[in-house]
Amino acid sequence: EIVLTQSPGTVSLSPGEGATLSCRTSQSVSSAYLAWYQQKPGQAPRLLIYGSSSRATGIPDRFSGSGSGTDFSLTISRLEPEDFAVYYCLQYHSSPSWTFGQGTKVEIK
Amino acid sequence: EVQMVESGGGLVKPGGSLRLSCAASGFNFNAAWMTWVRQAPGKGLEWIGLIKSKGGGETTDYTAPVNGRFTISRDDSKNTVYLQMNSLKSEDTAVYYCAKVRSMSCYSLDYWGQGTLVTVSS
């Protein structure tokens, strides 16, 4: 069973600051199958990054993804007010099935 | 424009059943793999099941906590995917989302419905 561990659990930042969110998998996985999502209260998750580093349609370039093996990250270069939300990583693996990380909350400091 | 609209949620007693629907539009539904994801109140996201396209044999797969109780099906003539939930437990209380698998090269879930709330309580 693959486990995705996100850190930190919560980060408090000010608009304009940068953020780096981590997603660590319990076993090495293909970077092609790692995605990142943003979720705001009362809304469905929104795909930000797929294939570990490709931005989804309409996603601003302040969002970027990187990583390989067991360590992946999502970077937000300059936080805008609308970026304060919960972020999840998602890994597809054979069975087929998917596993989510537990989420990182980015809150306003 | 891609749209997915879930319906069928509500309050049900433990041991009861409920069928959720997800009506999709704006993409080639026939070729799409479709999944269901749930989110318990105040908790994270949990993938619960998949149905492949007809070309993929309409194969289904489920996460262990729902395997044997939940069944996913699809009606390509109606661009709709269903989640039949039986023997419901209090821990099944959640918002249920349908989501489309983006492609067979990356398997991310690119479009989601708005979700429908299922509450299991006596």
Interface residues (C-beta under 8 A of the other chain):
Chain A: A32 Y33 A35 Y37 Q39 Q43 A44 P45 R46 L47 Y50 G51 S54 A56 Y88 L90 Y92 S95 P96 S97 W98 T99 F100 G101 Q102 G103
Chain B: T35 V37 G44 L45 E46 W47 L50 D61 T63 Y97 R102 S105 C106 Y107 S108 L109 D110 Y111 W112 G113 Q114 G115
